[in-house]
Amino acid sequence: MSNYHIKGLEEYFQVYRKSVDNPEQFWEEIAEENFVWRKRWDEVLKWNKESHKVKWFDGAKLNITENCIDRHLYTNPDKTAILFEPNDPDESAQHITYKELHERVCKFANVLKDKGVKKGDRVCIYLPMIPELAISLLACARIGAVHSVVFAGFSATALRTRINDASCKMVITSDGSYRGAKTIDLKPIVDEALLDTPSITSVLVVKRIRSSVKMVADRDYWLQPLLEQASTDCPATIMNAEDELFILYTSGSTGMPKGMVHTTGGYMVYAAYTFKNVFQYRDQDIYWCSADIGWITGHSYIVYGPLANGATTLMYEGVPTYPDWGRFWSIIEKHQVTQFYTAPTAIRALAKEKLDFVEKYDLSSLKILGTVGEPINEEAWHWYNDNIGKKKSPIVDTWWQTETGGIMISPIPYATPTIPTFATLPLPGIQPALMDENGEELKGNQVEGRLTIKHPWPSMARTIWGNHKRYVETYFSAYKDKYFTGDGALRDATGFYRITGRVDDVIIVSGHNLGTAPIEDAINEHPAVAESAIVGFPHDIKGNALYGYVILKETGEGRDHDNLRKEINQIITERVGPIAKLDKIQFTEGLPKTRSGKIMRRILRKIASGETSKLGDISTLLNPEVVEKIIDNTIKS
Ligand code: WT7
């Protein structure tokens, strides 16, 4: 039996039992047998339940890039590490071998050093899905700089907030990006963000779309010429297991996005372990995750998890719809992809189109399919299973979060049975508990409650950058000694888990995690707006779409509501990004509030979803009369 690679259900149960009975011994064995450490740990787990500080493999020394790159140079230097498929199907794919990756990461790391980046400094990465994105993460890790990737669809304001929160020293960006038939300028967005970012000393710019950009003297540098002069020799900086590897921002129910901090050793062990098992990765496989590296999925399952296993990981620059709706399937055929990992929202969008787009391609290389980011509905699951997997590829519905660093609940192919809409069983080392409204754990099966995790796991976020208090409040104050996920879940009669969705004010739109607060703040900046509230409502493709209730300062006749709606979405695009635009905007004279003045989003959610018969008791509201008015003016289509 191997703890590292689980191959059957019985083995899963044995390994799982071991991981719960003795978590420290379990993770110690995995860490010892499958990674390169420069020095061994003094202690496997330190868990301080008062301060909520957790340390894994404390005292150990390593560099994650030695595990992701250098060690494969001895065994497989010419194997493709990163397979890059460009946006334009006529541009050739790039096969970056482990040897080449090593050289490119070392050169890039030397450029960072040359520009003054040191161990512990934060580097903001704002790049499209081109090889330089993956390489820049690894280059930071090579020298112990902490990367903070900001998804390149975010606006200048969102970028600035994140740069300032982590006091980044440098930004790595490109002139622009290709997305389908469009080219998007990125450098001007960075320039706007940098109008007020005192910590930034330099900007590295990758040339991709060859647009003409403005370069600020003594701040902005084209990357390519610097790389040409850089040495390919860059010894890895030896890090402590608990040194920060990266910061990645995620939305909260309220306030600023939270800079989740992930550290080196535990994150590496867990990302690699879960990649191996959930995707049953074997040497000759071509693995493809279609997420963007701007999200945690890309960090853990495009870059670190696959590379730590010496895998070939495919990176696709473009969109699923270019040049037509068959692009994903054409890439699978072209590169003989064996594992394909994507989001339910993409599946729903592709399932709407004619099957001709799928049937044109030979998908017989596929062995395993995956989904992540939001619940997958039964219809989409079956479409994926029937038409893409041809009923022979198990679908792994993987539940996890930016905060968890790696997949937490998921089937293990060929071991766990798959059931549509069920993430099924916890992976080894993960101890879920469902809680009721009174804070009691729901024991036994056939129960539904709030999902928590009872015991630390190696890749859990250690803190929120600069705000440990908020970390404790957000994740550890609802239930004693348990990590609260913010999700609801049920456990069925056989003990399988189904995630039922967020129980807080986070809304998942097309797999993107959006907090209501920053969007409402953006809307409220419109001079005509007095107050606003955002809720999610079910949407065929996006899973959820956003519905905004807006109170205007002056109502009066003659206001051009359509124009106001456009302006509101424009502000949201500028402040947060286009992914946060509202599908429906209803102007209203009031919002239902509790007597303490809190907006009752639960009621607004029901109204937006057309469930007006299920509002429950509204008599305790401060202003029950507004509910009727809101219902009368609901926007239906
Ligand atoms: C939230 C975390 C994990 C990487 C991408 C999202 C929802 C995630 C599933 C799933 C149902 C899911 C949860 C979670 N979610 N995966 N398989 N089934 N819901 O990371 O942006 O941090 O969002 O996504 O609500 O809390 P994230």
Boltz pocket constraint, residues with backbone or C-beta under 6 A from the ligand:
constraints:
  - pocket:
      binder: B
      contacts: [[A, 250], [A, 295], [A, 296], [A, 297], [A, 371], [A, 372], [A, 373], [A, 374], [A, 375], [A, 376], [A, 397], [A, 398], [A, 399], [A, 400], [A, 401], [A, 402], [A, 403], [A, 409], [A, 423], [A, 485], [A, 486], [A, 487], [A, 499], [A, 501], [A, 502], [A, 508], [A, 511], [A, 512], [A, 513]]
      max_distance: 6.0
